[in-house]
Amino acid sequence: MSIDIPPNQTLYVNNLNEKVKKEELKRSLYAIFSQFGPILDIIAMKTLKMRGQAFVVFEDISSATNALRAMQGFPFYEKPMKIAYCKTKSDAIAKKDGTFVPREKKVREKRKPDEAAKPKPAKKHIPAASEVAPAAPAGGPSFGMSHAASNQEELPNKILFLTNLPEETTELMLSMLFNQFPGYKEVRLVPGRHDIAFVEFESEMEAATARNSLNGFKITPTHQMHIAFAKK
């Protein structure tokens, strides 16, 4: 008999591709989950017990709930994600609401008593995007970064031109962002240039929808992606 787990700010994600490196996994999880709300932390470990699993800590329960509903079964590195609420409160949330109690850790034999008593520095949190949308509308996901008001007059094109991409950008990372929009066809990287890419859609209207939603989206905490229509 299964016991329902109450809603939690922290999501437990499993069935992840174990071949993906930890840092790449965390960057990709941030890229696809930050559309739903501010993320306080992402925990992924490559130990035998935790392989293929991760925890995504949102600032509030509503963001976590929207993410769970929207991303359940999402094909992530060729494997459908399995998502559930975490059974316990994460350290990041406990520290935020003042209920955090440091856990007692076993002292290693090689450590000096004084060193063992010193608390470890707090885990560095991944900063959230400055603007986020709590839920995705029916016409496609909204990443809370729509810059329609500031868009310059450009000729529409079914091909989008992406700039200011981080060095670690991969074709798979971009495709996971854009394939949630109707009409998505493919991502094309430029050999020798990590900072630019092209994304093609079936029509100009579908390309415009993705552009308005993702323009300005922080693909990583330090890189804000810029999107324009490719010149014909």
Helices and strands as residue ranges (DSSP letters): E 10-14, H 22-33, E 39-43, E 53-58, H 61-71, E 75-76, E 79-80, E 82-85, H 91-97, H 113-117, G 148-150, E 159-163, H 171-178, E 184-190, E 193-201, H 204-214, E 218-220, E 223-224, E 226-229
